[in-house]
Amino acid sequence: MSQNDPIAFIDLKAQQAAIRPEIDARIKAVLDHGQYINGPEVLELEKELAEWTGAADVVLAGNGTESLEIAMMGEGIGYGDAVFIPAFTYNATASAVLMAGATPVFVDVDASNFNIDATDLEAKIEAVIAEGKLKPKMVIPVDLFGLPADYPAIGAVAGKHGLAVLSDAAQSFGGKQNGKWVGNLCHMTSTSFFPAKALGCYGDGGAIFSDSKERADIWRSIRWHGTDEARKESVRVGTNGRMDSLQAAIVLVKLSIFEDELKRRKEIAKIYEDILSQKISLPIPPEDTESGYGLYSITVDNRDAVQAALNADNIPSAIYYQQPLHQMQAFKKYAPEGGLPVCEMLSQKILSLPMHPYMTNAQAERVATTVINAL
């Protein structure tokens, strides 16, 4: 391997090579029993995820967006309700709110960690109350790039105004706060098993974590067209939000190696931090918070030059997110007056570097050194 060989941004091939026999055995088992929907793998994965995170119950869903929608439907979120979300995130969060029939209210983020700003959240809630057109009902923090949002601060604001908190943890499985895993940091948590996630499947998949078995039972009904336990009568409005047995089988295998992969992600992050901190102000996590390092992102003033230098050295990079949600055509009508300055600033400076557990130390050093030399 030469010093200039390409580095993978996310290396699913290396991961698959390490677990291929186990994946093949799991797939064969599904093909043998033929329960392709809601098979034993679904129940097994729900149980293992609950045990892993400490959640009271877990409900699998077809994808991360459906997980958000099902959780909102379970809380009765709909027309006339305001749901507060950060504007610096993927569009799925806003789309899920609108699909539930509610109105997204965009909140600025904290420049030090890229997650929703609790101070601006309170200001936005109070503005909605003062206007009197919408009823504040829920806040959906997004754990961006793997780092859990400041749930103690967010919970205090939400509790003061009677809002439910639904964590969008599509990027943060494996993160921790105050000794608890993501999935057990608030009443409801949604995650995604999209293949590129730290814990992903080979298609679409998602899950919802709850501190209440009663709430999870409602989600199970909603994901199966709102039917009762016998699936004979619709007892509520529902959707087709199920996760395939094959995808659950794959996540089960990946979950068995997840802690080892998470440890390696942290080792790669430490190499990055030791080198990059010489010239770059790195994200500052909330107190007693650990990232799951689903992605590794930095801010640089000369992003184009840094990307060009990385590309010249066969190092991929990505921009999440080049445009805040409130500036996108689909969501412009919900843009707050005066904009969201931190979201807008970050969209011009953010840059994500390769992050996966199959990188070598030398590769991580090469990535970070290339960034430093390009500044």
N, C-alpha and C positions, 0 to 999 in steps of 0.2 A: 504493500500500500504506500503510495507516494504522498508527500506532504500536501499536494494540491488535488487529491482525489475528492470527488463530490461528497458532501455531507447531506444526509437526509434531514428534511425539516421534521418529519415524524416518520419513524421507521416501522411500519406494520409488517413488512416482509421479515425483518430480523425477529420480531416477536413471534410471528407465525411459525418460523423455522424452529423456535425453541419449544413450542407447545403443539406442534402439528399432530403427533400421535394422540394426545389427549383430545384435541379438537375432532379428529377423525372418529374416535371412539364415541364421543358425545353425539355427533351427527348420526352415526350408525344406530345408536340407541333410539333416537327420535324416529328415524326411518323404520326401525323394527316395530316400535309400538304404534306408530301412525297417528298419534294425538298431536297434530300439528298446531292446534290452537288450544291454549290453556292446558297443555300437557303437564306431566309431573315436574319437568324442568322449571316451569313458571312458578309453581308452588315452592320448589326447592330454592330457587333464586330469591324469591320474596323473603323466605325464612332466613337465608344466609345474610342478605343485606340488612335485615332488621337486627340480627345478632352482631354484625360487623359494626354498625353505626350506633346501636343502642336505641334506635327508634322503636316505638311500640308496635308498629306495623308498617309494611311496605306493599304498595300496589304497583305492579308493572303496567306499562302503557306502550302504545305503538311508537311513540317518539317523545322527545322532550317538550315540543310545543303542545301536544295533546295532554301531557302531564300537567302543564300549566292550566290548560282549558278545563280539564276535569276537576282540578282542585278549586278553581273559581266557581264552576257550576255547583260543586258541593257546598260552597258557602253562599250560594244564592246571588252571586254577583251578576249584575245585568244592567238594563237600561236605567239611566239616571245616576249610576254610581261612578265615582271617581276612583281610579286605581293609579297610584303614584309609582313611577318607574324611572330609572336613570335613562338619559338620552344617549349615553355613551355605552352602547352595547349592540348586540345583534338584533335584527328587526323582528325576530320571532317573539320577543317579549311583548312588544307593542301590538303585533298582530294577534296574539293570544287574547289580550285585553279586549280588542275590538271584536274578535270572534265570539267572545263571551257576552257581547252587547254593551259593555261598559265603555267609559271614556278614559283614555290614557292622559295622565298629567305628568309632563316631563320635568324631571328634577336634575339639577346639576350634580357633578361628582366632585370628590375630594382629589385635588391635584397630587396629593402625596401617596395615594394608593389606588386611584382610578375608580373607586366604588362610590355608591350614592352618599351624598353629603347630608348628614342628619340635620344640620342647621338649615340648609336650603329646603329639606323635606318639610320641616315644621313651617317654614315660611309659605311654602306652596299649599300646605293643608289649610293654613289660616286664610290664605287668599281665596281658596275655593269656598270655605265656610262663609267668608265675608260676601262673596258674590252671590251665593245662595241658589245657584242653578243646579249644582250637582251635590250628591251626598258622598263625602269621603268614606270609603269602605275598606280599602286594602292598600298595602304597600308591598311591592315586589322588588326587593333588593336583588341585584345580580352580582354574584361573586366572580368578578372579572379576572381572567387569566389564572384562576386557581386560588386566589386569595379571598377568604370569607370577608364579607362586609362587616361593619361594626354593629353586630346585632344587639349588644347591650344598649348602645345609644339609639339605634333605630327602634328597638323595642320600647324604650322609654317614651319616645315621641309618639309611636303608634298607640301605646297604651293610654297615654294622656288624652288622645282624641278618639279612642274606641275603634281603632283600625286593626284588622287582621294582618298578619305578616306571613307572606308566602315567599320562601327563598327560591330564587332561580339559581340553582347550583349546577348548571349545565357544564361549567368548566372547572368546578372545584372539588369533585369527589376526592377524598383523601386529605382535604384540609381540616384544620382543627382550630377550636377557639375555647379558651378556658377549660381545656382538658377534654372537650367533647368533639366528636367527629361531625363533619358536615353531614346533614341528614338528621341531626339531633340538636340543632342550634335554635330552632324556633318551632312553632306548632306544625308547620307544613313546609316541606321542601320538595322541589321538583329537580330532577336531573335528566341528562341525556346520555344515551349509549351510542351516539353517532360514532362511526369507526375511528375518527381522529381524536376522540376524547381519551383521557388517561385510562378510563375503564370503558371500553367500547365493544360493540358487536360487529358483525359483518353485514350490516344493513341499518335499518332504523330501529330504535328502541328507546324507552324511557322508563322512569320510575317516579313514584311519589311516596315520600316518607312522612309519617304522622306520629304524633305523641298520643293519638287516640285511636283505638281499634274501631270505635263507633264511626268515626269519620272515614276510616279506611273502608269500612263495609259499604258506606254510601258511594265511595269512589269505585268500588268493584261493580256496583250496580250501574253507575253511570257509564263505565267503560264498555259494558255489555248491553247497550241500547236502553239503559234504565230499567232493566228487568228485575224481578224478584229473584230470590235465591234459586228457585226451581227453573228460572228463565222461561216462565210461561206467561207472565203478565208484566206490562210496563207499569211501574209504580212511580216513575219520575221521567223527566226528559233525559235522554242519554245519547250516547254516540258509540261508534265502533272504534274503541280505543285500545284494543288488545295488542299484546306483544306475542309474536310467534314463538313456539317452543324451540325452534332451531336457534333463534337469536338468544333466547335465555340460556340455552345449552352452551353457547360460545362465551357468554358473559361469565357463566359459572367457572369455566376453565381459566379465564383471564383473572377472575377474582382470586383464584387460588395462588396466583403469583403477584398479586397487586402490591402487597406490602414490600416485597423485595424490589419491585419496580419503583415504588414510591421512595424507598430509601435511595435508590440510584438517582432518581430525579433531584432529590435534595443535594446529593453529592455534586451533580452537574451544576445546579444553581449556585452552590458554594464556590465552585471554580469561577463561574461568571462573576459573582459578586466580588471576589477577591481582586480580580483584574479590573472590572468595569468601574468599581467604586473609586478608582484613582482619578477618574475624570468625569464621572456621571453621577448625578443624584438618583439613587435607586428608590423604588417604591418603599414606603414605610408602613408596615402592617399595623393594624390596631393592636392594642395591648394583649399579650398572651394569645396571639393568633399565628397559625402556621399555614403556609400555602400548600396546596396540592400540586402546584406547578403543572397545571394542564397546559399552560403556555408560559413563555418567559418573554416579558415585554419591557422595553425601556423607552425613554423619550430622548430625542436628540434634535438639536436645532437644524442641523444640516442633513436631514434624513435622506435626501436624494443622493448625496455624495457617499453617505455611509452604505446605502443599498448598493450603489454602483461598485464600491470597493469589495463588498461581500460577494456580489455576483462575479466579479473578476477572479475571485479566489474559490469559485465553485461552492459558495455557501448560500443557500436559499434564505430568504427572509419574507415576512408578510406584514401587511398593515391591517390591523384590527383596531379601530374602524376608521376608514377614510372620511366618513360622513356621519355626523351625529343624526339620530333618528328624527329630531325635530326639523332637520333641513331636507329630509327625504320627501319626495313628491307625495307618497301615500299618507304621510303624517304631518305635513306642513300646517294643516288647519288647526293642529293642536299645539303649535309652537308658542311658547310664552313670549310675551312682549319683552323686548330687550335681549332675547336669546338666552343662551346658557354658556357663558364665557369659558369656563373650564373645559367643558365638553368640546367646544369649538377649538380651543387651543390644543388639546390633546390629539384631536384628529389630524392636526398638521405635524405632530412630532412623534407620534407613537410608532414603534417598530418592534416586531416580534422576531426572536431569534430561534434557531433550532432547539428543540427540547424534547428529548425522549430518553428512556433508560438504556438504550443500546449505543449511545455515544461513548467514545473513549475519552479519557481525560485530555489526551493530546488534541482531539477534535474540539473539545470545549475551549481549551486554551487558545486554539487557532481562531475560533469564532470571536472570542472576546478581544484578543490582540488585534485582529483585523478591524474591529469596531474602534478601538482606542486609537489606532494609527490613522483612521480616516477622519477623526474629529478635528 
